Amino acid sequence: MKNELLTLEGLKSIKKAVIAGGTSEKTLMERAGEAVTQVIVKKFSPRRTVIFCGLGKNGGDGQIVARSLKEKGWPVEVITLKNLPSLEEVEKSLSQADLIVDGLIGSGLTRSLEGGSLKLVNLINASMKPVVSIDIPTGIETNSGACCGGAIQATYTVTFFRARLGHYLLPGRVFTGQLFVKDIGVSNQFLPPTTYYLNTPSLWKSYIKEPHPSDHKYTRGACLVVGSGSMPGALRLACLAARRVGAGLVRLMCKVEEYPIFASTVWGDVITPVVTAKEYLKWAVDERFKAVLWGTGALPKESTREQAILLLSTKKPCVLDGGALSSFEGKTQELTNYLHENVILTPHEGEFLRIFPHLAFLKNKAEKALKAAAEAGAIIVLKGYDTIIASPQGELIVNANAPATLATAGTGDVLAGLMVGLLAQGIPPFQAAAAAVWIHGDAASRIGLGLIAEDLLSEIPDVLQFLSALYPSNNTIEETRSCKLFS
């Protein structure tokens, strides 16, 4: 799958390069119009179609769609912004339409809709007719997915060459409807250097190692989970998720007085009661344990913050989650002083604003995550329906396979467990975070309505089996063949 995501700036550079390479703008528009027509003809039988055309290239694409559909015998009416009839006449046309094509404003939108344009968008939405948007729904900003005053709710959106960030960031993802990315003859050589991607297994599957006959629990990957007795259920979910995703051993460390709580709720994990910070540190630096998780189920207290600093000081791959993040509210500089490139931070929007309040003014979620990652020198997983994984180097992955049913207590604990489990197996933090988010979303999609966090755990093996079949690894086979059975 072509998973690069384009910004408005990237689109402009591609268009300039393609035209300089000998393909005319008219040719590109013809191809775009035909691509939209193909989707319309595939999805709908001939019907009365009203096509709205703006003043720019998007409107030109719409005119080509109109011509092509007419040639196929479709009844078509074209309404242009240049000669816009009265809103009463527009409303009458919409009432008689069976299909609407949105060719008003594409990726070039730079300001909020207002006046007649906004009224037109509202009328189209009020008609409740199916809409095919060209490039991106009118009113959606290309780089951020923001709704600029108002936006057309598309049933389908047809875009070209590569998808845009705004197709997948909220609320753009909702307004886009089903997205089609069509080839219009633009060579991949014109793709500008990009660090923005849609989350797909092709980005990280090669890092996931399947079990080898010579493995034992430590070679599979062992991790530490630091527990707090305030929410033992959260720790149980995280520990089980880490084991389900392949960690060979999970050792749960807790205070001595909390041992009975975990001994009765966490099964299959090694539970280690400790008394002093020195004991914690002893386990944290043990080279057999490749990664650590702290903050899941913890309260945002000073002691939680101190524990986080202690663990971060080991420089070991670490997932900092939940209460550990909120414990640094008002102490951003203290947090960033201890962070390093092997740390994954997993804030939702509320936690993000507690630790990065100075970035609250940014409305572009991708920009917020990138700036925070650069400032922190760590991986940021900014959670939500459109979860973003950002690296300090400016790489960004947008996840789009997570259903809305994940908005329920405990699912974030499962996600944290998946991350530490993958880190423990030696997967780099950026790829481990992206893989965990995708596996989490795919598991949820398999469950559907009625999902609770516990359900995710039983789906993880099926997701891993699917990945193994889709991207088979020959490592085990080749290594086995190379072994000398008789020496």
Secondary structure, DSSP 8 states (H G I E B T S, - for coil): ---BEE-HHHHHHHHHHHHHTT--HHHHHHHHHHHHHHHHHHH--S--EEEEE-SSHHHHHHHHHHHHHHHTT--EEEEESTT---HHHHHHHHHH-SEEEEES--TT--S---HHHHHHHHHHHHHT--EEEESS-TTB-TTT--B-S-----SEEEEESSEEHHHHSTTHHHHH-EEEEE--S--GGG-----EEE--GGGTGGG-----TT--HHHH-EEEEE--TT-HHHHHHHHHHHHHTT-SEEEEEEEGGGHHHHHHH--SSEEEEE-SHHHHHHHHT-TTEEEEEE-TT----HHHHHHHHHHHTTT--EEE-HHHHHTTTT-HHHHHHH--TTEEE---HHHHHHH-GGGTT---HHHHHHHHHHHHTSEEEE-STT-EEE-TTS-EEE-----GGG-STTHHHHHHHHHHHHHHTT--HHHHHHHHHHHHHHHHHHH-TT--HHHHHHHHHHHHHHHHHHS---HHHHHHHHS-S--
